[in-house]
Amino acid sequence: MRITTIFMLLGGLGFFLYGMKLMSEGLEKAAGAKMRSILEFFTKNRFIGMLVGIIFTAIIQSSNATTVMVVSFVNSGLMNLMQASGVILGANIGTTITGQLIAFNLSDIAPLVVIIGVVMVMFCKEQNVKKIGEVILGFGILFMGLSIMGDSMKAVKDSPQILGFLSSLTNPVAAILTGLVITAVLQSSSATVGIILLMVSQGLLEFAICPFMILGCNMGACVSALVASLGGNKDAKRAALIHFLFNVVGSAIMLVILLIALRPFTDMMLHISGGDLARAVANVHSLMKIFEVAMLFPFMGWIVKATYKIVPGEDQTQEDAYELLFIGSGRILSSTTAVLDGIREIVHMGKVASMNLQDAMEVLCNPDEEKIEEVYKREAYIDFMSRKITDYLVRANALVLPLADERLIGGLFHVVNDIERIGDHAENFADSAKARIEHGVEFSEKALRQLKEMNEKTVKILEYSLETFRNRNYEHMREILQLEDEIDAMEKKLQNAHVKRLTKNKCTPEAGMMFSDTVSGLERVGDHATNIAFAILEPEPAVTVEDDDDE
């Protein structure tokens, strides 16, 4: 076999894999966020979860993407293992749709499909149209790759070494191992089935050996999820094991059936497929998966229990202050859940900042050195979270994200900054509390009452803003805008009252300056809270706040 033939074969495989990747990513970007919501909502019941898994995988053309996503959902606590098992079963059926598409010989119109996709990607400004163009372009490139591989395989018939190897695959064990290795390397059972389909059509493989190679594909397809789970928590590892055990047990049962009744099975498949070898391979893949799911669906509870035996115990939670709940060490960075996990961690950071604000104002009104240190420690934790979340968002931004998440992620950086600045204001209030102790500064009862009243409004607007940010809706927007106006008006009123007290010598300059700085700081916290509410509802925050560096 000439070197040019090898280059053509590898080039065709490259086109095929890239086309599949482009098609899958385009579909995931165009519909990923909506599909994710559907996946979250409809997986409460295992049977419905299975149907959703079938549809989802058929749409994004990748069982690997679905299973990795499920692992990340389990890792994030959005889905339990029984719910995950239903989606994983569905993904195993949905992945066979790719083989059915490949069985349609569309190589002749592939160049036309490619140019349509190129025009949509290059000349259309609408992002959704561009993503659909990527899907069409990937579809065309996939079939062009198949065409190139098909042409190069004609020359393979002249190579005695290749033919000798392929003829040795009459051994079922060798065929299973070959399918497993190829799928593990290519990270796609659909790609392996496509190659098998092509080789059978070219007469390079006997149809009777294909079911055994497909069994190997099924097991090789588990590699991606297993690798993705390595850095996850124990439930994430168990979710990947559900996929692995299902395929191993299902393949073992199918192997026994094939060894007993291979000839009747292959004859039936050829009859169903009208003698079309390519369609017969695709039908073998689909029927085997459907049969395995039907067999094992009632016993998924046992498989889930088995994963607890293989991965025993519970995750050890960190008790130290510097803990990230959703994006910490060992968490999986999945394009589908990256932004969702980031939002959850930011909300957690916001709650910590809100708690610190309340404690800082409490300690300012009633100075206590021990509580001041607690505020400082929590502020260090907020700074830690700010750095880690920002680093996480930078890495998430480099992923291929669904369009809806792409639009959100820019605003998330603003929110992290706003929460970090709220933490800084809380630290400033603690500094003032410390100064009160050191210099014996006293506030009047009226001044303390005014500060507490303004702080209550500030805490309330922050709670509403975090709720708005988390749910991404306008439910509390009226209250937020009203509180923002009230806080602004109150700041002006208290500052004027403060000036009058100073001119009448009713307070010391130190107390007056401290009071003024605190009122100003609370007003800025209100602005930051408003920014948080608007950050992901508008392209840019509605209120821009510039804090002094020496604050």
C-alpha positions in Angstrom: 0.0 0.0 0.0 1.5 3.3 -1.1 2.2 6.1 1.4 -0.3 8.4 -0.4 -3.1 5.9 0.3 -2.2 6.0 4.0 -2.3 9.8 3.9 -5.7 9.8 2.2 -7.0 7.3 4.7 -5.8 9.4 7.7 -6.9 12.6 6.0 -10.4 11.2 5.5 -10.5 10.0 9.1 -9.5 13.5 10.2 -12.3 15.1 8.1 -14.7 12.6 9.5 -13.8 13.2 13.1 -13.6 16.9 12.7 -17.0 17.0 10.9 -18.5 15.0 13.8 -16.9 17.3 16.4 -18.1 20.5 14.5 -21.6 19.1 14.1 -21.8 18.1 17.8 -20.4 21.4 19.2 -22.5 23.5 16.9 -25.7 21.7 18.1 -24.5 22.0 21.7 -23.8 25.7 21.3 -27.1 26.4 19.5 -29.3 24.3 21.8 -27.1 23.4 24.8 -28.6 25.7 27.3 -32.2 24.8 26.5 -31.4 21.1 26.4 -29.6 21.4 29.7 -32.7 23.0 31.2 -34.8 20.2 29.8 -32.4 17.6 31.1 -32.6 19.1 34.6 -36.4 19.3 34.5 -37.4 16.0 33.0 -35.0 13.6 34.8 -37.0 13.2 38.0 -38.4 10.0 36.7 -36.0 7.4 35.4 -38.1 6.3 32.4 -38.7 9.9 31.3 -35.0 10.6 31.9 -34.2 7.7 29.5 -36.4 9.2 26.8 -34.8 12.6 27.3 -31.4 10.9 27.1 -32.3 9.4 23.8 -33.5 12.7 22.3 -30.7 14.7 23.7 -28.0 12.4 22.4 -29.7 12.0 19.0 -29.7 15.8 18.7 -26.1 16.5 19.8 -24.8 13.4 18.1 -22.6 12.4 21.0 -23.2 9.9 23.8 -19.8 11.0 25.2 -21.0 14.6 25.6 -24.2 13.4 27.2 -22.5 11.0 29.7 -19.8 13.6 30.6 -22.6 16.1 31.1 -24.5 13.7 33.4 -21.3 13.1 35.4 -20.9 16.8 35.8 -24.6 17.2 36.8 -24.1 14.5 39.5 -20.9 16.1 40.6 -22.7 19.5 41.0 -25.6 17.9 42.9 -28.2 18.7 40.2 -29.0 15.0 39.6 -28.9 11.9 41.8 -27.5 8.6 40.6 -30.9 7.0 39.9 -31.9 9.9 37.7 -28.5 9.8 36.0 -28.9 6.1 35.2 -32.0 6.8 33.1 -30.3 9.4 31.0 -27.3 7.2 30.6 -29.5 4.4 29.3 -31.1 6.8 26.8 -27.7 8.1 25.7 -26.7 4.5 24.7 -29.7 4.3 22.4 -29.5 7.9 21.1 -25.9 7.4 20.0 -26.9 4.8 17.4 -28.7 7.5 15.4 -25.4 8.7 14.1 -24.8 5.3 12.5 -28.2 5.4 10.9 -27.4 8.8 9.3 -24.0 7.6 8.1 -25.7 4.6 6.4 -27.3 7.1 4.0 -24.7 7.5 1.3 -24.7 11.3 1.0 -21.1 11.6 -0.2 -22.2 12.9 -3.6 -24.0 16.0 -2.1 -21.5 16.5 0.7 -19.6 19.4 -1.2 -22.9 21.2 -1.6 -23.7 20.8 2.1 -20.2 22.1 2.9 -20.6 25.3 0.8 -24.0 26.0 2.4 -22.5 25.7 5.8 -19.5 27.9 4.9 -21.8 30.6 3.6 -23.9 30.6 6.8 -20.8 30.7 9.0 -18.9 33.4 7.1 -21.6 35.7 5.9 -24.5 35.5 8.4 -24.3 37.9 11.4 -26.9 36.3 13.5 -25.1 34.0 16.0 -27.8 31.3 16.0 -27.7 31.1 12.2 -23.9 30.8 12.5 -24.2 27.9 14.9 -26.7 26.1 12.7 -24.2 26.7 9.8 -21.5 25.0 11.9 -23.8 22.0 12.2 -24.4 21.9 8.5 -20.8 22.4 7.7 -19.8 19.6 10.1 -22.4 17.3 8.5 -20.9 18.0 5.0 -17.3 17.5 6.2 -18.2 14.3 7.9 -19.5 12.8 4.6 -16.6 14.2 2.6 -14.3 12.4 5.1 -16.3 9.2 4.6 -16.0 9.6 0.8 -12.2 10.1 1.0 -11.8 7.1 3.4 -14.0 5.0 1.0 -11.8 5.9 -2.0 -8.6 5.1 -0.1 -9.9 1.8 1.2 -10.2 0.6 -2.4 -6.4 0.5 -2.5 -6.3 -1.4 0.9 -7.6 -4.4 -1.0 -4.2 -4.7 -2.7 -2.4 -4.8 0.7 -1.9 -8.5 1.8 -0.8 -7.3 5.3 -4.0 -5.3 5.9 -6.2 -8.1 4.5 -4.3 -10.6 6.6 -5.0 -8.6 9.8 -8.7 -8.0 8.9 -9.2 -11.7 8.1 -7.8 -12.6 11.5 -10.7 -10.8 13.1 -12.8 -13.9 12.8 -12.0 -14.5 16.5 -14.8 -12.7 18.5 -12.4 -11.8 21.3 -9.9 -10.2 18.9 -12.8 -8.3 17.2 -14.1 -7.0 20.6 -10.6 -5.8 21.6 -10.2 -4.1 18.2 -13.5 -2.2 18.5 -12.7 -1.3 22.1 -9.2 0.1 21.4 -10.3 2.0 18.3 -13.2 3.6 20.2 -11.0 4.5 23.2 -8.5 6.2 20.9 -11.0 8.0 18.8 -13.2 8.8 21.8 -16.3 8.1 19.7 -18.3 4.9 19.3 -20.2 6.6 16.4 -16.9 7.2 14.5 -15.9 3.5 15.0 -19.2 2.3 13.8 -18.9 4.6 10.8 -15.5 3.0 10.0 -16.9 -0.5 10.4 -19.8 0.4 8.2 -17.4 1.7 5.5 -15.1 -1.4 5.7 -18.1 -3.8 5.4 -19.4 -1.8 2.4 -15.9 -2.1 0.7 -15.8 -5.9 1.4 -12.8 -5.5 3.8 -14.7 -7.0 6.7 -17.1 -9.9 7.0 -20.5 -8.8 8.2 -20.6 -11.6 10.7 -17.8 -10.2 12.7 -19.3 -6.7 13.0 -21.6 -7.4 16.0 -18.5 -8.4 18.0 -16.6 -5.2 17.0 -19.6 -3.2 18.0 -19.6 -4.8 21.4 -16.0 -3.5 21.8 -17.2 -0.1 20.7 -19.8 -0.1 23.4 -17.2 -0.7 26.1 -14.7 1.7 24.6 -17.3 4.5 24.7 -17.1 4.4 28.5 -13.6 5.8 28.5 -14.5 9.5 28.2 -16.9 9.4 31.1 -14.5 7.4 33.3 -11.7 9.9 32.5 -14.0 12.9 33.2 -15.0 11.4 36.6 -11.4 11.0 37.8 -11.3 14.6 39.1 -14.9 14.5 40.4 -16.5 13.5 43.7 -17.5 10.0 44.5 -21.0 10.3 43.1 -19.5 11.5 39.8 -17.3 8.4 39.7 -20.3 6.3 40.4 -22.2 7.9 37.6 -19.4 7.0 35.2 -19.3 3.5 36.6 -23.1 3.1 35.9 -22.3 3.8 32.2 -19.4 1.3 32.3 -21.2 -1.5 34.1 -24.2 -1.2 31.9 -22.1 -1.6 28.8 -20.0 -4.4 30.2 -23.0 -6.4 31.6 -25.0 -5.7 28.4 -22.2 -6.6 26.1 -21.5 -9.8 28.1 -25.1 -10.9 27.7 -25.1 -10.0 24.0 -21.9 -11.9 23.6 -23.5 -15.1 24.9 -26.5 -14.6 22.6 -24.2 -14.0 19.6 -22.1 -17.1 20.3 -25.2 -19.2 20.5 -27.2 -17.7 17.6 -24.9 -15.6 15.4 -26.1 -16.9 12.1 -29.8 -16.4 12.7 -29.1 -12.9 14.1 -27.0 -11.7 11.1 -29.4 -13.3 8.6 -32.3 -11.4 10.3 -30.4 -8.1 10.2 -29.6 -8.5 6.5 -33.2 -9.3 5.8 -34.5 -6.3 7.8 -32.0 -4.1 6.0 -32.9 -5.3 2.5 -29.4 -6.7 1.9 -27.8 -3.3 2.4 -24.6 -4.1 4.3 -24.1 -0.5 5.5 -27.7 -0.2 6.8 -27.4 -3.7 8.4 -24.4 -2.5 10.4 -26.3 0.5 11.6 -29.3 -1.6 12.5 -27.1 -4.1 14.4 -25.8 -1.2 16.5 -29.3 0.2 17.2 -31.0 -3.2 17.9 -28.2 -4.3 20.3 -28.4 -1.1 22.3 -32.2 -1.2 22.5 -32.1 -4.9 23.6 -29.5 -4.2 26.2 -31.5 -1.2 27.6 -34.8 -3.3 27.7 -33.0 -6.1 29.5 -31.2 -4.0 32.1 -33.7 -1.2 32.8 -35.5 -3.1 35.6 -32.1 -3.9 37.2 -30.6 -0.4 37.2 -31.2 -0.2 41.0 -28.8 -3.1 41.4 -26.2 -1.5 39.1 -26.4 1.7 41.1 -25.9 -0.2 44.4 -23.0 -2.0 42.8 -21.3 1.4 42.2 -21.5 2.1 46.0 -19.6 -1.2 46.6 -16.9 -0.3 44.0 -16.6 3.3 45.3 -17.5 3.1 49.0 -17.8 5.9 51.5 -18.7 9.5 51.3 -16.8 12.6 50.2 -14.9 14.3 53.0 -16.1 17.9 53.3 -13.5 20.5 54.2 -14.1 22.2 57.5 -11.7 25.0 57.0 -12.9 28.5 56.0 -11.4 28.4 52.5 -13.9 26.1 50.9 -15.4 26.3 47.4 -18.7 24.5 47.3 -19.3 24.1 43.6 -16.1 24.8 41.6 -13.4 23.7 44.1 -10.7 21.1 43.8 -11.9 17.9 42.2 -14.8 19.5 40.4 -15.3 18.8 36.7 -15.1 21.7 34.2 -17.8 20.8 31.7 -18.9 23.2 29.0 -22.5 22.5 29.7 -22.4 23.1 33.4 -19.4 25.5 33.8 -21.4 28.7 33.8 -24.2 27.1 36.0 -21.6 26.0 38.6 -19.9 29.4 38.4 -23.2 31.2 39.1 -23.9 28.9 42.1 -20.4 29.6 43.5 -20.9 33.4 43.0 -24.2 33.3 44.9 -22.4 31.5 47.7 -19.8 34.2 47.7 -22.5 36.8 47.8 -24.2 35.2 50.8 -20.8 35.2 52.6 -20.3 38.9 51.7 -23.9 39.7 53.0 -23.2 37.9 56.2 -19.9 39.8 56.7 -21.6 43.1 55.9 -24.2 42.5 58.6 -21.6 41.4 61.2 -19.4 44.4 60.3 -22.2 46.8 60.9 -23.2 45.0 64.1 -19.6 45.3 65.4 -19.4 48.9 64.3 -22.4 49.8 66.4 -21.3 47.5 69.3 -17.5 47.2 69.1 -16.1 43.8 70.0 -12.4 42.9 69.2 -13.1 39.2 68.8 -16.0 39.8 66.3 -13.8 42.3 64.4 -11.3 39.5 63.8 -14.1 37.3 62.6 -15.0 39.9 60.0 -11.3 40.2 58.9 -11.1 36.4 58.5 -14.3 36.2 56.5 -13.0 39.1 54.2 -9.9 37.1 53.5 -12.2 34.2 52.5 -14.1 36.5 50.2 -10.9 37.6 48.6 -9.9 34.0 48.1 -13.2 33.2 46.5 -12.9 36.2 44.2 -9.5 35.0 42.9 -10.6 31.4 42.5 -13.9 32.2 40.8 -12.2 34.7 38.4 -9.6 32.1 37.5 -12.4 29.6 37.0 -14.4 31.9 34.7 -11.3 32.6 32.6 -10.9 28.8 32.1 -14.7 28.4 31.4 -14.6 31.2 28.9 -12.0 29.2 26.9 -14.5 26.3 26.5 -17.0 25.9 23.7 -20.1 27.2 25.6 -23.8 27.2 24.6 -24.7 30.6 23.2 -26.9 31.5 26.2 -23.9 30.9 28.5 -21.5 32.9 26.3 -23.8 35.9 26.8 -23.8 35.4 30.5 -20.2 34.9 31.3 -19.0 38.5 30.7 -21.5 39.7 33.3 -20.3 37.2 35.8 -16.9 38.8 36.0 -18.6 42.1 36.9 -20.7 40.4 39.6 -17.6 38.8 41.2 -15.9 42.3 41.3 -19.0 43.9 42.8 -19.3 41.3 45.6 -15.6 41.6 46.3 -16.0 45.4 46.7 -18.9 44.8 49.1 -16.5 42.7 51.1 -14.1 45.6 51.1 -16.7 47.9 52.5 -17.5 45.4 55.3 -13.7 45.4 56.1 -13.8 49.3 56.2 -16.6 49.2 58.7 -14.6 46.7 60.8 -11.7 49.2 60.6 -13.9 51.9 61.9 -15.1 49.6 64.7 -11.5 49.0 65.7 -10.8 52.8 65.6 -13.8 53.3 67.9 -12.2 51.0 70.5 -8.7 52.5 70.1 -9.7 56.1 70.2 -12.9 55.9 72.3 -15.1 57.3 69.6 -18.8 57.4 70.6 -21.9 57.6 68.4 -25.2 59.1 69.6 -28.2 56.8 70.0 -29.8 58.7 67.0 -26.7 58.1 64.8 -26.7 54.4 65.7 -30.4 54.1 65.0 -29.9 55.8 61.6 -27.0 53.5 60.6 -29.0 50.4 61.6 -32.0 51.6 59.5 -29.8 52.3 56.5 -28.0 49.0 56.9 -31.3 47.1 57.0 -32.2 48.6 53.6 -28.8 47.8 52.2 -28.9 44.1 53.4 -32.4 43.8 51.9 -31.4 45.1 48.5 -28.4 42.8 48.5 -30.7 39.8 49.2 -33.1 40.8 46.4 -30.2 41.3 44.0 -28.6 37.9 44.7 -32.0 36.3 44.3 -32.5 38.1 41.0 -29.0 37.1 39.9 -29.5 33.4 40.8 -32.9 33.0 39.1 -32.2 35.4 36.2 -35.7 37.0 36.3 -37.2 40.4 37.0 -39.4 39.3 40.0 -37.7 41.6 42.5 -36.6 44.4 40.2 -39.3 46.8 41.3 -38.2 46.4 45.0 -34.5 46.7 44.0 -35.0 50.0 42.2 -37.2 51.3 45.0 -34.7 50.4 47.7 -31.9 51.9 45.6 -33.8 55.2 45.5 -34.5 55.1 49.2 -30.8 54.4 50.0 -29.7 57.2 47.8 -32.2 59.6 49.4 -31.3 58.4 52.9 -27.6 58.9 52.2 -28.2 62.6 51.2 -30.5 63.1 54.2 -28.0 61.6 56.8 -25.0 63.5 55.3 -26.9 66.8 55.6 -27.9 66.0 59.1 -24.3 65.1 59.9 -23.1 68.5 58.7 -25.7 70.2 60.9 -24.6 68.3 63.9 -20.9 69.2 63.2 -21.7 72.9 62.9 -23.7 72.8 66.2 -20.8 70.9 67.9 -23.2 68.0 68.8 -20.6 65.4 67.7 -16.8 65.1 67.6 -15.0 65.5 64.3 -13.8 61.9 64.6 -17.3 60.5 65.1 -18.6 62.8 62.4 -16.0 61.6 59.8 -16.6 57.9 60.8 -20.4 58.4 60.5 -20.1 60.1 57.1 -17.7 57.4 55.7 -20.1 54.6 56.9 -23.2 56.2 55.3 -21.2 56.7 52.1 -20.0 53.1 52.2 -23.5 51.8 52.6 -24.8 53.8 49.7 -22.0 52.3 47.5 -22.9 48.8 48.7 -26.4 49.6 47.5 -25.0 50.5 44.1 -23.0 47.3 43.9 -26.1 45.3 44.8 -28.0 47.0 42.0 -25.1 46.1 39.6 -25.4 42.5 40.6 -29.1 42.4 39.8 -28.5 44.0 36.3 -25.3 42.2 35.4 -26.7 39.3 33.5 -30.0 40.9 32.5 -28.2 43.6 30.5 -24.9 43.6 28.5 -23.3 45.8 31.1 -24.2 46.6 34.7 -26.9 49.3 35.0 -24.9 51.3 37.6 -21.2 52.0 37.4 -19.4 52.5 40.7 -15.9 53.7 41.0 -14.5 53.2 44.5 -11.5 55.1 45.8 -8.4 52.9 46.0 -7.8 54.1 49.6 -11.2 53.0 50.8 
